[in-house]
């Protein structure tokens, strides 16, 4: 239950940030920033998940590769 609440809260916050950036900076800068950040985060978390002793992920409802 806790993981779902956190996931929904983060998704709503991200959508609000995207809308704000779109209105202030325009679609090109918004896409460059958020797509680049998303790809960086997914790649980083998938690399970290390969290190077994670093930390473990709780049971999240949404995964991309092995990253929540």
N, C-alpha and C positions, 0 to 999 in steps of 0.2 A: 504494500500500500504506500509506504513512504517513497519508494523509488518512482512510482507513478506520479505522485504529487510533485516531486522534484522535477521529473521529466517534463510534465505539463507546464510548470512554472518557467522553466528554462526556455521552452519552445515559445511561450507567449512573450517573454522578454525579448527573445531574439527577433520575433516578428515585429515587435514594436521598434526595436533598433533599426531593422531594415526599412521600415516605413519612414522613420525619421531621417535616415540617411538618404533615402530616395528623394524626399522632399527638399532636403538641404543641399545635397551634393549632386544629384542626378543619377540616372540609371547606370552609366558606365563606371563611375567611381564606386558606387554601391556594389555592383557585381564584382568588380575587381577585388574589393576589400573582403566581402563576405564569402565569395567562392574560394579565394585564396586562403582565407582563414579556416574554412571548413575542410579543404583538402589537407592543409597542414595539420590540423587537429586529428583528422582520421588517420593519416599516415603515422603521426607521432604515437597515437594511442595503440595502433596495431603493432608498432615496433615495441612499445613498452609491454604489451601483452605477451610478447615472446620471451620476456625475462621472467621466469617462473617465481623467483623469490622476491621480486620487487613489491608487488601488491596484487590483490585479487579484486575482481569486479563483483559487486553484488548482482542480484538477479534483476536486470533492467528489462523493460518491455520492448526496447528498440535497440538493435545492434547494426552497425555497418562494419562488415568483416567481423573482427572480434572486439571492436571498440563500441562501448555504449554511447 
